[in-house]
Amino acid sequence: MFEPVELYRDAQHVCLMFTDLVRGEQSVQANQFLIVDSGTGAVLDPGGNQGFNELFLAMSRHFSPQRLSYLVASHADPDIIASLDRWLTSTPARLVISRIWERFAPHFTKLGKTDGRILGVPDAGGRLPLGANELWLLPAHFLHAEGNFHFYDPVSRILFTGDLGVSLVSGREAREPVLSLPPHIPRMEGFHRRYMVSNKVLRLWSHMARKLDIAMLVPQHGAPIAGPAIAEFFDWVDRLQCGIDLFDDRHYQVPAARL
């Protein structure tokens, strides 16, 4: 039985992390999240088809899927919303996603399934009503998708960071917060150098994120980041060369090798 990690709980508000729902060599470790405030629920980055049954059943033990209001997607990768058709069939929830992906998301569903059920988010982001509170949708474009958002919960003070902050860990290591970043960097560096677009965008993001009161950074893959490691993470991404920073004409040559 898959038991979630309780990231936060008070009388009216709860944040749960479901992790490692899909096992096997061909699977990608992923975290999915349920936020409930005053009886209203949202699933963040609901995931692909491989983990749908496990997530749906595990979530049902804590919150009725029929009371789910939103499926909130940081971007449109398959490990984020490939299960969209099944969620729209099984719940009354609406999809909340960047306007850039609003016309692409229906490709994950049967014809007409998304009609009237997508809330497109403008590039500037916004604040999504959730129960008696709000979920803040923060611009995180090109980290790594063209239209990309992170989600700040001002009640729990958790910033859900999608593919930023990802670490290549699983099992117990993915459930325990990282409190010191330097030993954790080898698990993060290769992914961030390849998947994040540029240092300029990382610095723009960290300048924004440092203004928030953050208790925890929680990515879609790997372990949460908390305590002193939060400021260390900001400092790390401020210096990180990645993406197009690392490319030059050597990477754009007509290939000669046969596959």
Secondary structure, DSSP 8 states (H G I E B T S, - for coil): ----EEEEE-SSEEEEEEE--S-STT----EEEEEEETTEEEEES---GGGHHHHHHHHHTTS-GGGEEEEE-SS--HHHHTTHHHHHHHS--EEEEEGGGTTTGGGGS-TTTTTT-EEEE-TT-EEEEETTEEEEEEE-TTSSSSS-EEEEETTTTEEE-TTTT--S--THHHHS-B--SGGGGGGTHHHHHHHS--HHHHHHHHHHHTTS--SEEE-SSS--EETHHHHHHHHHHHH---GGGG--GGGS-------
